[in-house]
Amino acid sequence: MPFIVWTNDLSVDVKMLDNDHKRLAILINDMHESLMSGRDSKALEQIFDELVACSRLHFANEEQFLDQAGYSGAVAHRQEHEKKIEQILVLQVRFSDAKGSAGYLDVLDKLKDWLFKHIENSDKEFMSHLKATGVDSILATWDEPK
């Protein structure tokens, strides 16, 4: 059974953002599976690097959506993303410094919580506004952030 199981309760009802969230969950699951199968720490750290990169891209995507939608809380949401990046970078250092499975598993538990809090406490908050402004029209004109 995967470490993180995606359910419809996690959906924010925007396919592109849900796909980003699913990708982050898959990477955390890959780290868990790799740890359980005994892969070396270098392989785990490479997956973590990809998780950080995908998180940065996801946050850039969200910020562009919020700007295009004229979301009044966009600045605060951007600041929240900066804190989320700081948190994941701290977890990455803890993961690199971990000794034994217990240390790795503790970081993975915190990553899972990090992702769930981002979705539940952050993204779902702005979705009612985004939907009211016409998510479909925003998606139709969306350009991937550079």
Contacts in CASP RR format, 6 or more apart in sequence:
PFRMAT RR
TARGET T0000
AUTHOR 0000-0000-0000
METHOD contacts of the structure
MODEL  1
MPFIVWTNDLSVDVKMLDNDHKRLAILINDMHESLMSGRDSKALEQIFDE
LVACSRLHFANEEQFLDQAGYSGAVAHRQEHEKKIEQILVLQVRFSDAKG
SAGYLDVLDKLKDWLFKHIENSDKEFMSHLKATGVDSILATWDEPK
2 29 0 8 1.000
2 32 0 8 1.000
2 33 0 8 1.000
3 28 0 8 1.000
3 29 0 8 1.000
3 32 0 8 1.000
3 33 0 8 1.000
3 108 0 8 1.000
3 112 0 8 1.000
4 25 0 8 1.000
4 28 0 8 1.000
4 29 0 8 1.000
4 112 0 8 1.000
4 115 0 8 1.000
6 22 0 8 1.000
6 25 0 8 1.000
10 18 0 8 1.000
10 21 0 8 1.000
10 116 0 8 1.000
10 119 0 8 1.000
10 120 0 8 1.000
11 18 0 8 1.000
12 18 0 8 1.000
12 21 0 8 1.000
12 119 0 8 1.000
12 123 0 8 1.000
12 124 0 8 1.000
12 127 0 8 1.000
13 127 0 8 1.000
13 131 0 8 1.000
14 65 0 8 1.000
14 127 0 8 1.000
14 130 0 8 1.000
14 135 0 8 1.000
14 139 0 8 1.000
16 61 0 8 1.000
16 139 0 8 1.000
16 142 0 8 1.000
17 58 0 8 1.000
17 61 0 8 1.000
17 62 0 8 1.000
17 65 0 8 1.000
17 123 0 8 1.000
20 54 0 8 1.000
20 57 0 8 1.000
20 58 0 8 1.000
20 61 0 8 1.000
21 58 0 8 1.000
21 115 0 8 1.000
21 119 0 8 1.000
21 123 0 8 1.000
23 54 0 8 1.000
23 58 0 8 1.000
24 51 0 8 1.000
24 54 0 8 1.000
24 55 0 8 1.000
24 58 0 8 1.000
24 115 0 8 1.000
25 115 0 8 1.000
27 47 0 8 1.000
27 50 0 8 1.000
27 51 0 8 1.000
27 54 0 8 1.000
28 51 0 8 1.000
28 108 0 8 1.000
28 111 0 8 1.000
28 112 0 8 1.000
28 115 0 8 1.000
30 47 0 8 1.000
31 44 0 8 1.000
31 47 0 8 1.000
31 48 0 8 1.000
31 51 0 8 1.000
31 108 0 8 1.000
31 111 0 8 1.000
32 108 0 8 1.000
34 43 0 8 1.000
34 44 0 8 1.000
34 47 0 8 1.000
35 44 0 8 1.000
35 101 0 8 1.000
35 104 0 8 1.000
35 105 0 8 1.000
35 108 0 8 1.000
41 96 0 8 1.000
44 95 0 8 1.000
44 104 0 8 1.000
45 95 0 8 1.000
45 96 0 8 1.000
48 92 0 8 1.000
48 95 0 8 1.000
48 96 0 8 1.000
49 92 0 8 1.000
51 88 0 8 1.000
51 111 0 8 1.000
52 85 0 8 1.000
52 88 0 8 1.000
52 89 0 8 1.000
52 92 0 8 1.000
55 84 0 8 1.000
55 85 0 8 1.000
55 88 0 8 1.000
56 85 0 8 1.000
57 145 0 8 1.000
59 81 0 8 1.000
59 84 0 8 1.000
59 85 0 8 1.000
60 145 0 8 1.000
61 144 0 8 1.000
61 145 0 8 1.000
62 77 0 8 1.000
62 81 0 8 1.000
62 123 0 8 1.000
63 74 0 8 1.000
63 77 0 8 1.000
63 78 0 8 1.000
63 81 0 8 1.000
63 145 0 8 1.000
64 142 0 8 1.000
64 143 0 8 1.000
64 145 0 8 1.000
65 130 0 8 1.000
65 138 0 8 1.000
65 142 0 8 1.000
66 73 0 8 1.000
66 74 0 8 1.000
66 77 0 8 1.000
66 78 0 8 1.000
66 126 0 8 1.000
66 130 0 8 1.000
67 74 0 8 1.000
68 138 0 8 1.000
68 141 0 8 1.000
68 142 0 8 1.000
69 129 0 8 1.000
69 130 0 8 1.000
69 133 0 8 1.000
69 134 0 8 1.000
69 135 0 8 1.000
69 138 0 8 1.000
70 133 0 8 1.000
71 77 0 8 1.000
71 126 0 8 1.000
71 129 0 8 1.000
71 130 0 8 1.000
71 133 0 8 1.000
72 129 0 8 1.000
73 126 0 8 1.000
77 122 0 8 1.000
77 126 0 8 1.000
80 122 0 8 1.000
84 114 0 8 1.000
84 118 0 8 1.000
84 122 0 8 1.000
87 114 0 8 1.000
88 111 0 8 1.000
88 114 0 8 1.000
91 107 0 8 1.000
91 110 0 8 1.000
91 111 0 8 1.000
91 114 0 8 1.000
94 103 0 8 1.000
94 106 0 8 1.000
94 107 0 8 1.000
95 104 0 8 1.000
95 107 0 8 1.000
98 104 0 8 1.000
98 106 0 8 1.000
98 107 0 8 1.000
130 138 0 8 1.000
END
